[in-house]
Amino acid sequence: MNSRFTIKPLAIAIGATAALGATLAQGNSFFVDGAVANAMGGAGIANSDANNYQSNPALLINNQDDKFALTLPSVGVLIEDSNGFGDSVMNFVENDLDQYENLDPSGLATSMTTLTDAISALTTAQGDYDTTPNSTTLAAVQTANADVTAAIVGVSSETASIDSVVESTESTFNKLSNKPVQTGLLGNLGLAVPNIGIPFAVQFSNNTFIGAQLDLAPQDLAVLSDTIADANEYLGLVADVSAANDVALATAAEMQVIYDQIDLLDPLDPVDAAQIALLSADLIPLETQLTADLLAVTSATTILTTTSTTNNVFVNGDFIPPTFDETSLTSSIQISVVNVTELGLASAYELNLGGEDFVAGLKLKFQQIEAVTAAPVFGDVATDAQAEVDKILNDGRKSHTVFNADLGVTKDFATNSFGTITAAAVVKDLIPYSLDTPSGDKISIKPQLRVGVAHHTEWSTLVADLDVTRNSAMGFGGKTQYLNL
């Protein structure tokens, strides 16, 4: 099969190995099959090997002394993914899936326990200060406030981590949608008898193309959207606790400044005693304010630990991991399968036109084309997969029988001791036609033009083919145009 490396909109292919393996291709390109062509990156319409009659029937008259050319079953595989569906799937599997499936609520639960313990310690410190208001007990309140701040950071971090994983998962799911991908299995065998009065060849091939595209229903991601919304809501509640605690910290810090000033004064000195009295008076409203501030911290924490978010993703401070109900999913995957069975008969003739010798070849093709289209819904597949398969096979198939032809020409140019140059052109599927699919869509078969050139010496062969036409996919996939070397 052909070895191809896609560069949009023109693909360059360099081949050097293997008649069996994987082909990276786009859409329904101008496939060149056969051992020699496969080993040369799919380039072959000007190569003199008689087996290349499959791509250019004019090559039945070649520069070799072959008595016959036999193609045993030749198998090729193509994968077309110009929109990056495979990359999106790999990114999801390697990054998001593991993180999503391993969303662990224990981290949040632990940080919530740390926060409630810190709030409890803060309440105790406040009680001690109310009983014995002094610099030492106030310092204990400040220490408890700092512990609450650290605990809030832990809760916020765990919640933000959950939010990030779910957002990434949702984004990746969205990237999987509307990215057509196509794969195919190509096989042929044939027999050619070149270099006789009327050279001929018989070829049988069967090519199957399978295209698919995911149509993601936004409502199927509602569980992720709900989780993101609730995570943001929960982060807002965490921010409320943090804001209230910052206010309490600021009040306690202001009080601590006054206590530090009092500690520097001598209560036995009349002047200092008077100053102490004034400073103590300044503490009274601040003490009242601190009590209110700490109450606000406790109230905000109570709300955080007892409230359920809108979609019940966070309940009483616990994270409830989201789950999908597979049977209710409404997303679908569009599937298009086209199987082309072909019997071809080719022949070639030497002609002279305007004093120029060239070879023309014609391949007549009898084709049986079967199309299968379907758009199964994931929920229906999850409910009864066998029923969906039966439905597709029974209701989604349509067959067509058509006749077509390929026309090819070659011309040799001698270069003395530098070998021979062969120019070639092929028009594939001379007769355009359209086929109806079971879903009511159409598959259009149009002529495809490829030109090529080859340079031959006793020791080397260099071949280049170029698609003149941009070729459409059989089912899903983008248009393609290749330069094969």
Helices and strands as residue ranges (DSSP letters): E 11-13, E 22-24, H 35-39, G 50-54, G 57-60, E 69-80, H 85-91, I 92-97, H 98-101, H 106-131, H 135-176, E 181-193, E 200-215, G 218-221, H 222-263, H 270-306, E 314-315, E 318-319, G 326-328, E 332-353, E 356-374, H 378-383, H 385-395, E 397-414, G 416-418, E 420-428, E 433-436, E 442-445, E 448-456, E 461-467, E 482-484
